[in-house]
Amino acid sequence: MPKTYTTISGDKFDWIAKKTLGSEMYMDELIEANIKYRHIYFFPANIVLTIPEVEKKPSPTLPPWKR
């Protein structure tokens, strides 16, 4: 069963990616999984989004030897 997230009024894709996937860097994957909502900038309440499985990316702020 895929993971889901129900929006609250004012949510944005980057905020949802940070809350559910741990980083705004996964916003593209989140939009791809919910392509029919790609045009929404601020979400209204009660939209159910699919949270994709993502491969964790190293933090761009880490030095190369710690990635």
N, CA, C and O atoms as a Tripos MOL2 file, in Angstrom:
@<TRIPOS>MOLECULE
protein
  268   267    67     0     0
PROTEIN
NO_CHARGES

@<TRIPOS>ATOM
      1 N           0.8460   -1.1840    0.0000 N.3       1 MET1
      2 CA          0.0000    0.0000    0.0000 C.3       1 MET1
      3 C           0.8930    1.2510    0.0000 C.2       1 MET1
      4 O           1.7330    1.4120    0.8850 O.2       1 MET1
      5 N           0.7120    2.1250   -0.9840 N.am      2 PRO2
      6 CA          1.5440    3.3270   -1.0490 C.3       2 PRO2
      7 C           1.2550    4.2710    0.1180 C.2       2 PRO2
      8 O           0.1460    4.3280    0.6480 O.2       2 PRO2
      9 N           2.2970    5.0070    0.4920 N.am      3 LYS3
     10 CA          2.1290    6.0060    1.5340 C.3       3 LYS3
     11 C           1.4060    7.2080    0.9470 C.2       3 LYS3
     12 O           1.5650    7.5240   -0.2320 O.2       3 LYS3
     13 N           0.6130    7.8740    1.7730 N.am      4 THR4
     14 CA         -0.1070    9.0570    1.3280 C.3       4 THR4
     15 C           0.0750   10.1860    2.3370 C.2       4 THR4
     16 O           0.5010    9.9700    3.4710 O.2       4 THR4
     17 N          -0.2550   11.3790    1.9000 N.am      5 TYR5
     18 CA         -0.2320   12.5660    2.7430 C.3       5 TYR5
     19 C          -1.4660   13.3790    2.4000 C.2       5 TYR5
     20 O          -1.7400   13.6230    1.2250 O.2       5 TYR5
     21 N          -2.2050   13.7970    3.3990 N.am      6 THR6
     22 CA         -3.3760   14.6410    3.1980 C.3       6 THR6
     23 C          -2.9780   16.0810    3.4990 C.2       6 THR6
     24 O          -2.5130   16.3930    4.5960 O.2       6 THR6
     25 N          -3.1640   16.9410    2.5240 N.am      7 THR7
     26 CA         -2.7040   18.3150    2.6520 C.3       7 THR7
     27 C          -3.5150   19.1020    3.6720 C.2       7 THR7
     28 O          -4.6710   18.8000    3.9690 O.2       7 THR7
     29 N          -2.8450   20.1280    4.1930 N.am      8 ILE8
     30 CA         -3.5340   21.1380    4.9850 C.3       8 ILE8
     31 C          -3.4630   22.4230    4.1760 C.2       8 ILE8
     32 O          -2.5700   22.5810    3.3440 O.2       8 ILE8
     33 N          -4.3690   23.3200    4.4060 N.am      9 SER9
     34 CA         -4.4270   24.5520    3.6370 C.3       9 SER9
     35 C          -3.0980   25.2940    3.7100 C.2       9 SER9
     36 O          -2.5750   25.5400    4.7970 O.2       9 SER9
     37 N          -2.5570   25.6460    2.5520 N.am     10 GLY10
     38 CA         -1.3130   26.3920    2.4800 C.3      10 GLY10
     39 C          -0.0860   25.5440    2.2240 C.2      10 GLY10
     40 O           0.9960   26.0890    2.0060 O.2      10 GLY10
     41 N          -0.2210   24.2150    2.2430 N.am     11 ASP11
     42 CA          0.9140   23.3440    1.9370 C.3      11 ASP11
     43 C           1.4430   23.6360    0.5410 C.2      11 ASP11
     44 O           0.6940   24.0450   -0.3460 O.2      11 ASP11
     45 N           2.7470   23.4220    0.3550 N.am     12 LYS12
     46 CA          3.3940   23.5200   -0.9520 C.3      12 LYS12
     47 C           4.2010   22.2520   -1.1630 C.2      12 LYS12
     48 O           4.5540   21.5680   -0.2030 O.2      12 LYS12
     49 N           4.4940   21.9380   -2.4190 N.am     13 PHE13
     50 CA          5.2280   20.7090   -2.7200 C.3      13 PHE13
     51 C           6.5490   20.6320   -1.9670 C.2      13 PHE13
     52 O           6.8940   19.5700   -1.4490 O.2      13 PHE13
     53 N           7.2950   21.7280   -1.8920 N.am     14 ASP14
     54 CA          8.5860   21.6680   -1.2050 C.3      14 ASP14
     55 C           8.4210   21.4010    0.2850 C.2      14 ASP14
     56 O           9.2090   20.6560    0.8660 O.2      14 ASP14
     57 N           7.4120   21.9950    0.9110 N.am     15 TRP15
     58 CA          7.1630   21.7540    2.3360 C.3      15 TRP15
     59 C           6.7670   20.3020    2.5720 C.2      15 TRP15
     60 O           7.2130   19.6720    3.5300 O.2      15 TRP15
     61 N           5.9260   19.7820    1.6900 N.am     16 ILE16
     62 CA          5.4690   18.3920    1.8340 C.3      16 ILE16
     63 C           6.6500   17.4380    1.6490 C.2      16 ILE16
     64 O           6.7790   16.4660    2.3930 O.2      16 ILE16
     65 N           7.5070   17.7040    0.6710 N.am     17 ALA17
     66 CA          8.6960   16.8640    0.4710 C.3      17 ALA17
     67 C           9.5700   16.8770    1.7200 C.2      17 ALA17
     68 O          10.0730   15.8330    2.1350 O.2      17 ALA17
     69 N           9.7510   18.0280    2.3100 N.am     18 LYS18
     70 CA         10.5660   18.1350    3.5320 C.3      18 LYS18
     71 C           9.9320   17.3430    4.6800 C.2      18 LYS18
     72 O          10.6260   16.6160    5.3910 O.2      18 LYS18
     73 N           8.6170   17.4850    4.8600 N.am     19 LYS19
     74 CA          7.9130   16.7980    5.9540 C.3      19 LYS19
     75 C           7.8790   15.2920    5.7830 C.2      19 LYS19
     76 O           8.0680   14.5520    6.7480 O.2      19 LYS19
     77 N           7.6400   14.8350    4.5690 N.am     20 THR20
     78 CA          7.3950   13.4100    4.3610 C.3      20 THR20
     79 C           8.6210   12.6190    3.9150 C.2      20 THR20
     80 O           8.7400   11.4290    4.2060 O.2      20 THR20
     81 N           9.5330   13.2890    3.2050 N.am     21 LEU21
     82 CA         10.6890   12.5900    2.6450 C.3      21 LEU21
     83 C          12.0160   13.0530    3.2370 C.2      21 LEU21
     84 O          13.0610   12.4610    2.9670 O.2      21 LEU21
     85 N          11.9740   14.1220    4.0520 N.am     22 GLY22
     86 CA         13.1630   14.5730    4.7510 C.3      22 GLY22
     87 C          13.9530   15.6770    4.0820 C.2      22 GLY22
     88 O          14.8970   16.2000    4.6740 O.2      22 GLY22
     89 N          13.5930   16.0470    2.8620 N.am     23 SER23
     90 CA         14.3450   17.0880    2.1640 C.3      23 SER23
     91 C          13.5160   17.6670    1.0170 C.2      23 SER23
     92 O          12.7360   16.9710    0.3690 O.2      23 SER23
     93 N          13.7160   18.9690    0.7940 N.am     24 GLU24
     94 CA         13.0660   19.6230   -0.3450 C.3      24 GLU24
     95 C          13.6170   19.1070   -1.6660 C.2      24 GLU24
     96 O          13.0030   19.2970   -2.7150 O.2      24 GLU24
     97 N          14.7730   18.4570   -1.6160 N.am     25 MET25
     98 CA         15.4100   17.9310   -2.8290 C.3      25 MET25
     99 C          14.5380   16.8740   -3.5240 C.2      25 MET25
    100 O          14.7640   16.5690   -4.6950 O.2      25 MET25
    101 N          13.5660   16.3240   -2.8310 N.am     26 TYR26
    102 CA         12.7030   15.2850   -3.4110 C.3      26 TYR26
    103 C          11.4050   15.8530   -3.9910 C.2      26 TYR26
    104 O          10.4870   15.1020   -4.3210 O.2      26 TYR26
    105 N          11.3350   17.1750   -4.1130 N.am     27 MET27
    106 CA         10.1240   17.8000   -4.6330 C.3      27 MET27
    107 C           9.7970   17.3080   -6.0430 C.2      27 MET27
    108 O           8.6280   17.0760   -6.3530 O.2      27 MET27
    109 N          10.8030   17.1460   -6.9000 N.am     28 ASP28
    110 CA         10.5500   16.6780   -8.2730 C.3      28 ASP28
    111 C           9.9070   15.2980   -8.2820 C.2      28 ASP28
    112 O           8.9760   15.0520   -9.0490 O.2      28 ASP28
    113 N          10.3950   14.4000   -7.4390 N.am     29 GLU29
    114 CA          9.8260   13.0560   -7.3520 C.3      29 GLU29
    115 C           8.3910   13.1020   -6.8380 C.2      29 GLU29
    116 O           7.5340   12.3460   -7.2950 O.2      29 GLU29
    117 N           8.1380   13.9960   -5.8850 N.am     30 LEU30
    118 CA          6.7930   14.1460   -5.3320 C.3      30 LEU30
    119 C           5.8290   14.6720   -6.3880 C.2      30 LEU30
    120 O           4.7070   14.1810   -6.5040 O.2      30 LEU30
    121 N           6.2560   15.6600   -7.1520 N.am     31 ILE31
    122 CA          5.4070   16.1930   -8.2250 C.3      31 ILE31
    123 C           5.1570   15.1190   -9.2800 C.2      31 ILE31
    124 O           4.0320   14.9720   -9.7560 O.2      31 ILE31
    125 N           6.1900   14.3730   -9.6470 N.am     32 GLU32
    126 CA          6.0420   13.3080  -10.6470 C.3      32 GLU32
    127 C           5.0190   12.2670  -10.1900 C.2      32 GLU32
    128 O           4.2590   11.7520  -11.0100 O.2      32 GLU32
    129 N           4.9910   11.9560   -8.9120 N.am     33 ALA33
    130 CA          4.0520   10.9690   -8.3830 C.3      33 ALA33
    131 C           2.6300   11.5190   -8.2950 C.2      33 ALA33
    132 O           1.6750   10.7560   -8.1570 O.2      33 ALA33
    133 N           2.4920   12.8280   -8.3740 N.am     34 ASN34
    134 CA          1.1840   13.4850   -8.2470 C.3      34 ASN34
    135 C           1.0060   14.5000   -9.3650 C.2      34 ASN34
    136 O           0.6310   15.6490   -9.1290 O.2      34 ASN34
    137 N           1.2790   14.0610  -10.5710 N.am     35 ILE35
    138 CA          1.3590   14.9430  -11.7370 C.3      35 ILE35
    139 C           0.0820   15.7550  -11.9800 C.2      35 ILE35
    140 O           0.1580   16.8660  -12.5050 O.2      35 ILE35
    141 N          -1.0660   15.2350  -11.6170 N.am     36 LYS36
    142 CA         -2.3020   15.9880  -11.8810 C.3      36 LYS36
    143 C          -2.4280   17.2290  -11.0080 C.2      36 LYS36
    144 O          -3.2820   18.0780  -11.2640 O.2      36 LYS36
    145 N          -1.5950   17.3490   -9.9860 N.am     37 TYR37
    146 CA         -1.6190   18.5220   -9.1070 C.3      37 TYR37
    147 C          -0.4380   19.4590   -9.3650 C.2      37 TYR37
    148 O          -0.2060   20.3820   -8.5850 O.2      37 TYR37
    149 N           0.3030   19.2380  -10.4340 N.am     38 ARG38
    150 CA          1.5260   19.9960  -10.6990 C.3      38 ARG38
    151 C           1.2890   21.4990  -10.8130 C.2      38 ARG38
    152 O           2.2050   22.2850  -10.5700 O.2      38 ARG38
    153 N           0.1040   21.9000  -11.1700 N.am     39 HIS39
    154 CA         -0.2090   23.3200  -11.3590 C.3      39 HIS39
    155 C          -0.5120   24.0490  -10.0440 C.2      39 HIS39
    156 O          -0.6090   25.2760  -10.0370 O.2      39 HIS39
    157 N          -0.6610   23.3240   -8.9410 N.am     40 ILE40
    158 CA         -1.0360   23.9390   -7.6610 C.3      40 ILE40
    159 C           0.2160   24.4660   -6.9570 C.2      40 ILE40
    160 O           1.1950   23.7420   -6.7780 O.2      40 ILE40
    161 N           0.1660   25.7290   -6.5660 N.am     41 TYR41
    162 CA          1.2710   26.3230   -5.8260 C.3      41 TYR41
    163 C           1.0290   26.1840   -4.3220 C.2      41 TYR41
    164 O           1.8770   25.6530   -3.6040 O.2      41 TYR41
    165 N          -0.1230   26.6590   -3.8450 N.am     42 PHE42
    166 CA         -0.5520   26.4620   -2.4600 C.3      42 PHE42
    167 C          -1.7470   25.5160   -2.4800 C.2      42 PHE42
    168 O          -2.7480   25.7790   -3.1460 O.2      42 PHE42
    169 N          -1.6340   24.4190   -1.7500 N.am     43 PHE43
    170 CA         -2.7070   23.4320   -1.7290 C.3      43 PHE43
    171 C          -3.8550   23.8470   -0.8250 C.2      43 PHE43
    172 O          -3.6440   24.4650    0.2190 O.2      43 PHE43
    173 N          -5.0750   23.5040   -1.2340 N.am     44 PRO44
    174 CA         -6.1910   23.6000   -0.2890 C.3      44 PRO44
    175 C          -6.1140   22.3840    0.6460 C.2      44 PRO44
    176 O          -5.2990   21.4850    0.4360 O.2      44 PRO44
    177 N          -6.9400   22.3650    1.6440 N.am     45 ALA45
    178 CA         -6.9600   21.2410    2.5860 C.3      45 ALA45
    179 C          -7.5740   19.9970    1.9430 C.2      45 ALA45
    180 O          -8.3830   20.0860    1.0190 O.2      45 ALA45
    181 N          -7.1720   18.8510    2.4520 N.am     46 ASN46
    182 CA         -7.7700   17.5390    2.1550 C.3      46 ASN46
    183 C          -7.5240   16.9940    0.7550 C.2      46 ASN46
    184 O          -8.3600   16.2560    0.2330 O.2      46 ASN46
    185 N          -6.4110   17.3350    0.1410 N.am     47 ILE47
    186 CA         -5.9880   16.6870   -1.1020 C.3      47 ILE47
    187 C          -5.0810   15.5270   -0.6740 C.2      47 ILE47
    188 O          -4.1360   15.7270    0.0890 O.2      47 ILE47
    189 N          -5.3650   14.3310   -1.1590 N.am     48 VAL48
    190 CA         -4.5530   13.1660   -0.7940 C.3      48 VAL48
    191 C          -3.4870   12.9540   -1.8690 C.2      48 VAL48
    192 O          -3.7920   12.6930   -3.0330 O.2      48 VAL48
    193 N          -2.2370   13.0730   -1.4440 N.am     49 LEU49
    194 CA         -1.1080   12.9070   -2.3490 C.3      49 LEU49
    195 C          -0.4250   11.5670   -2.0930 C.2      49 LEU49
    196 O          -0.4070   11.0710   -0.9660 O.2      49 LEU49
    197 N           0.1270   10.9960   -3.1410 N.am     50 THR50
    198 CA          0.9240    9.7790   -3.0260 C.3      50 THR50
    199 C           2.3600   10.1750   -2.7220 C.2      50 THR50
    200 O           2.9300   11.0370   -3.3920 O.2      50 THR50
    201 N           2.9420    9.5420   -1.7100 N.am     51 ILE51
    202 CA          4.3320    9.7950   -1.3540 C.3      51 ILE51
    203 C           5.1730    8.6860   -1.9820 C.2      51 ILE51
    204 O           5.0250    7.5170   -1.6270 O.2      51 ILE51
    205 N           6.0590    9.0520   -2.9180 N.am     52 PRO52
    206 CA          6.8320    8.0220   -3.6250 C.3      52 PRO52
    207 C           7.9690    7.4670   -2.7660 C.2      52 PRO52
    208 O           8.4250    8.1030   -1.8160 O.2      52 PRO52
    209 N           8.4050    6.2760   -3.1250 N.am     53 GLU53
    210 CA          9.6290    5.7260   -2.5500 C.3      53 GLU53
    211 C          10.7740    6.4290   -3.2630 C.2      53 GLU53
    212 O          10.7800    6.5060   -4.4910 O.2      53 GLU53
    213 N          11.7330    6.9380   -2.5180 N.am     54 VAL54
    214 CA         12.8510    7.6430   -3.1370 C.3      54 VAL54
    215 C          14.1670    7.0660   -2.6440 C.2      54 VAL54
    216 O          14.2770    6.5530   -1.5310 O.2      54 VAL54
    217 N          15.1480    7.1680   -3.5060 N.am     55 GLU55
    218 CA         16.5000    6.7840   -3.1190 C.3      55 GLU55
    219 C          17.1070    8.0010   -2.4350 C.2      55 GLU55
    220 O          17.1440    9.0890   -3.0100 O.2      55 GLU55
    221 N          17.5740    7.8190   -1.2230 N.am     56 LYS56
    222 CA         18.1030    8.9460   -0.4480 C.3      56 LYS56
    223 C          19.3190    9.5410   -1.1330 C.2      56 LYS56
    224 O          20.2440    8.8270   -1.5210 O.2      56 LYS56
    225 N          19.3060   10.8630   -1.2760 N.am     57 LYS57
    226 CA         20.3940   11.6040   -1.8960 C.3      57 LYS57
    227 C          21.2830   12.1650   -0.7920 C.2      57 LYS57
    228 O          20.7820   12.5670    0.2580 O.2      57 LYS57
    229 N          22.5820   12.1970   -1.0130 N.am     58 PRO58
    230 CA         23.4540   12.8050   -0.0030 C.3      58 PRO58
    231 C          23.2120   14.3080    0.0710 C.2      58 PRO58
    232 O          22.8610   14.9350   -0.9290 O.2      58 PRO58
    233 N          23.3950   14.8730    1.2280 N.am     59 SER59
    234 CA         23.2150   16.3020    1.4160 C.3      59 SER59
    235 C          24.2580   17.0800    0.6230 C.2      59 SER59
    236 O          25.4460   16.7630    0.6830 O.2      59 SER59
    237 N          23.8190   18.1050   -0.1270 N.am     60 PRO60
    238 CA         24.7910   18.8900   -0.8960 C.3      60 PRO60
    239 C          25.6740   19.7590   -0.0050 C.2      60 PRO60
    240 O          26.6750   20.3020   -0.4730 O.2      60 PRO60
    241 N          25.3190   19.8950    1.2650 N.am     61 THR61
    242 CA         26.1260   20.7040    2.1620 C.3      61 THR61
    243 C          27.2540   19.9010    2.8190 C.2      61 THR61
    244 O          28.1400   20.4760    3.4500 O.2      61 THR61
    245 N          27.2180   18.5740    2.6710 N.am     62 LEU62
    246 CA         28.2850   17.7400    3.2150 C.3      62 LEU62
    247 C          29.5180   17.8350    2.3190 C.2      62 LEU62
    248 O          29.3880   17.9220    1.0980 O.2      62 LEU62
    249 N          30.6980   17.8190    2.9050 N.am     63 PRO63
    250 CA         31.8930   17.7830    2.0710 C.3      63 PRO63
    251 C          31.9440   16.4680    1.2980 C.2      63 PRO63
    252 O          31.3780   15.4750    1.7560 O.2      63 PRO63
    253 N          32.5950   16.4330    0.1570 N.am     64 PRO64
    254 CA         32.6110   15.2430   -0.7080 C.3      64 PRO64
    255 C          33.0330   13.9650   -0.0040 C.2      64 PRO64
    256 O          32.5070   12.8990   -0.3250 O.2      64 PRO64
    257 N          33.9560   14.0260    0.9360 N.am     65 TRP65
    258 CA         34.4330   12.8090    1.5960 C.3      65 TRP65
    259 C          33.4370   12.2390    2.5980 C.2      65 TRP65
    260 O          33.6440   11.1390    3.1090 O.2      65 TRP65
    261 N          32.3410   12.9780    2.8950 N.am     66 LYS66
    262 CA         31.3160   12.4710    3.8080 C.3      66 LYS66
    263 C          30.0440   12.0530    3.0680 C.2      66 LYS66
    264 O          29.1020   11.5730    3.7000 O.2      66 LYS66
    265 N          29.9970   12.2240    1.7560 N.am     67 ARG67
    266 CA         28.7960   11.8820    0.9840 C.3      67 ARG67
    267 C          28.7390   10.4250    0.6830 C.2      67 ARG67
    268 O          27.7960    9.9630    0.0410 O.2      67 ARG67
@<TRIPOS>BOND
     1     1     2 1
     2     2     3 1
     3     3     4 2
     4     3     5 am
     5     5     6 1
     6     6     7 1
     7     7     8 2
     8     7     9 am
     9     9    10 1
    10    10    11 1
    11    11    12 2
    12    11    13 am
    13    13    14 1
    14    14    15 1
    15    15    16 2
    16    15    17 am
    17    17    18 1
    18    18    19 1
    19    19    20 2
    20    19    21 am
    21    21    22 1
    22    22    23 1
    23    23    24 2
    24    23    25 am
    25    25    26 1
    26    26    27 1
    27    27    28 2
    28    27    29 am
    29    29    30 1
    30    30    31 1
    31    31    32 2
    32    31    33 am
    33    33    34 1
    34    34    35 1
    35    35    36 2
    36    35    37 am
    37    37    38 1
    38    38    39 1
    39    39    40 2
    40    39    41 am
    41    41    42 1
    42    42    43 1
    43    43    44 2
    44    43    45 am
    45    45    46 1
    46    46    47 1
    47    47    48 2
    48    47    49 am
    49    49    50 1
    50    50    51 1
    51    51    52 2
    52    51    53 am
    53    53    54 1
    54    54    55 1
    55    55    56 2
    56    55    57 am
    57    57    58 1
    58    58    59 1
    59    59    60 2
    60    59    61 am
    61    61    62 1
    62    62    63 1
    63    63    64 2
    64    63    65 am
    65    65    66 1
    66    66    67 1
    67    67    68 2
    68    67    69 am
    69    69    70 1
    70    70    71 1
    71    71    72 2
    72    71    73 am
    73    73    74 1
    74    74    75 1
    75    75    76 2
    76    75    77 am
    77    77    78 1
    78    78    79 1
    79    79    80 2
    80    79    81 am
    81    81    82 1
    82    82    83 1
    83    83    84 2
    84    83    85 am
    85    85    86 1
    86    86    87 1
    87    87    88 2
    88    87    89 am
    89    89    90 1
    90    90    91 1
    91    91    92 2
    92    91    93 am
    93    93    94 1
    94    94    95 1
    95    95    96 2
    96    95    97 am
    97    97    98 1
    98    98    99 1
    99    99   100 2
   100    99   101 am
   101   101   102 1
   102   102   103 1
   103   103   104 2
   104   103   105 am
   105   105   106 1
   106   106   107 1
   107   107   108 2
   108   107   109 am
   109   109   110 1
   110   110   111 1
   111   111   112 2
   112   111   113 am
   113   113   114 1
   114   114   115 1
   115   115   116 2
   116   115   117 am
   117   117   118 1
   118   118   119 1
   119   119   120 2
   120   119   121 am
   121   121   122 1
   122   122   123 1
   123   123   124 2
   124   123   125 am
   125   125   126 1
   126   126   127 1
   127   127   128 2
   128   127   129 am
   129   129   130 1
   130   130   131 1
   131   131   132 2
   132   131   133 am
   133   133   134 1
   134   134   135 1
   135   135   136 2
   136   135   137 am
   137   137   138 1
   138   138   139 1
   139   139   140 2
   140   139   141 am
   141   141   142 1
   142   142   143 1
   143   143   144 2
   144   143   145 am
   145   145   146 1
   146   146   147 1
   147   147   148 2
   148   147   149 am
   149   149   150 1
   150   150   151 1
   151   151   152 2
   152   151   153 am
   153   153   154 1
   154   154   155 1
   155   155   156 2
   156   155   157 am
   157   157   158 1
   158   158   159 1
   159   159   160 2
   160   159   161 am
   161   161   162 1
   162   162   163 1
   163   163   164 2
   164   163   165 am
   165   165   166 1
   166   166   167 1
   167   167   168 2
   168   167   169 am
   169   169   170 1
   170   170   171 1
   171   171   172 2
   172   171   173 am
   173   173   174 1
   174   174   175 1
   175   175   176 2
   176   175   177 am
   177   177   178 1
   178   178   179 1
   179   179   180 2
   180   179   181 am
   181   181   182 1
   182   182   183 1
   183   183   184 2
   184   183   185 am
   185   185   186 1
   186   186   187 1
   187   187   188 2
   188   187   189 am
   189   189   190 1
   190   190   191 1
   191   191   192 2
   192   191   193 am
   193   193   194 1
   194   194   195 1
   195   195   196 2
   196   195   197 am
   197   197   198 1
   198   198   199 1
   199   199   200 2
   200   199   201 am
   201   201   202 1
   202   202   203 1
   203   203   204 2
   204   203   205 am
   205   205   206 1
   206   206   207 1
   207   207   208 2
   208   207   209 am
   209   209   210 1
   210   210   211 1
   211   211   212 2
   212   211   213 am
   213   213   214 1
   214   214   215 1
   215   215   216 2
   216   215   217 am
   217   217   218 1
   218   218   219 1
   219   219   220 2
   220   219   221 am
   221   221   222 1
   222   222   223 1
   223   223   224 2
   224   223   225 am
   225   225   226 1
   226   226   227 1
   227   227   228 2
   228   227   229 am
   229   229   230 1
   230   230   231 1
   231   231   232 2
   232   231   233 am
   233   233   234 1
   234   234   235 1
   235   235   236 2
   236   235   237 am
   237   237   238 1
   238   238   239 1
   239   239   240 2
   240   239   241 am
   241   241   242 1
   242   242   243 1
   243   243   244 2
   244   243   245 am
   245   245   246 1
   246   246   247 1
   247   247   248 2
   248   247   249 am
   249   249   250 1
   250   250   251 1
   251   251   252 2
   252   251   253 am
   253   253   254 1
   254   254   255 1
   255   255   256 2
   256   255   257 am
   257   257   258 1
   258   258   259 1
   259   259   260 2
   260   259   261 am
   261   261   262 1
   262   262   263 1
   263   263   264 2
   264   263   265 am
   265   265   266 1
   266   266   267 1
   267   267   268 2
@<TRIPOS>SUBSTRUCTURE
     1 MET1         2 RESIDUE 1 A MET
     2 PRO2         6 RESIDUE 1 A PRO
     3 LYS3        10 RESIDUE 1 A LYS
     4 THR4        14 RESIDUE 1 A THR
     5 TYR5        18 RESIDUE 1 A TYR
     6 THR6        22 RESIDUE 1 A THR
     7 THR7        26 RESIDUE 1 A THR
     8 ILE8        30 RESIDUE 1 A ILE
     9 SER9        34 RESIDUE 1 A SER
    10 GLY10       38 RESIDUE 1 A GLY
    11 ASP11       42 RESIDUE 1 A ASP
    12 LYS12       46 RESIDUE 1 A LYS
    13 PHE13       50 RESIDUE 1 A PHE
    14 ASP14       54 RESIDUE 1 A ASP
    15 TRP15       58 RESIDUE 1 A TRP
    16 ILE16       62 RESIDUE 1 A ILE
    17 ALA17       66 RESIDUE 1 A ALA
    18 LYS18       70 RESIDUE 1 A LYS
    19 LYS19       74 RESIDUE 1 A LYS
    20 THR20       78 RESIDUE 1 A THR
    21 LEU21       82 RESIDUE 1 A LEU
    22 GLY22       86 RESIDUE 1 A GLY
    23 SER23       90 RESIDUE 1 A SER
    24 GLU24       94 RESIDUE 1 A GLU
    25 MET25       98 RESIDUE 1 A MET
    26 TYR26      102 RESIDUE 1 A TYR
    27 MET27      106 RESIDUE 1 A MET
    28 ASP28      110 RESIDUE 1 A ASP
    29 GLU29      114 RESIDUE 1 A GLU
    30 LEU30      118 RESIDUE 1 A LEU
    31 ILE31      122 RESIDUE 1 A ILE
    32 GLU32      126 RESIDUE 1 A GLU
    33 ALA33      130 RESIDUE 1 A ALA
    34 ASN34      134 RESIDUE 1 A ASN
    35 ILE35      138 RESIDUE 1 A ILE
    36 LYS36      142 RESIDUE 1 A LYS
    37 TYR37      146 RESIDUE 1 A TYR
    38 ARG38      150 RESIDUE 1 A ARG
    39 HIS39      154 RESIDUE 1 A HIS
    40 ILE40      158 RESIDUE 1 A ILE
    41 TYR41      162 RESIDUE 1 A TYR
    42 PHE42      166 RESIDUE 1 A PHE
    43 PHE43      170 RESIDUE 1 A PHE
    44 PRO44      174 RESIDUE 1 A PRO
    45 ALA45      178 RESIDUE 1 A ALA
    46 ASN46      182 RESIDUE 1 A ASN
    47 ILE47      186 RESIDUE 1 A ILE
    48 VAL48      190 RESIDUE 1 A VAL
    49 LEU49      194 RESIDUE 1 A LEU
    50 THR50      198 RESIDUE 1 A THR
    51 ILE51      202 RESIDUE 1 A ILE
    52 PRO52      206 RESIDUE 1 A PRO
    53 GLU53      210 RESIDUE 1 A GLU
    54 VAL54      214 RESIDUE 1 A VAL
    55 GLU55      218 RESIDUE 1 A GLU
    56 LYS56      222 RESIDUE 1 A LYS
    57 LYS57      226 RESIDUE 1 A LYS
    58 PRO58      230 RESIDUE 1 A PRO
    59 SER59      234 RESIDUE 1 A SER
    60 PRO60      238 RESIDUE 1 A PRO
    61 THR61      242 RESIDUE 1 A THR
    62 LEU62      246 RESIDUE 1 A LEU
    63 PRO63      250 RESIDUE 1 A PRO
    64 PRO64      254 RESIDUE 1 A PRO
    65 TRP65      258 RESIDUE 1 A TRP
    66 LYS66      262 RESIDUE 1 A LYS
    67 ARG67      266 RESIDUE 1 A ARG
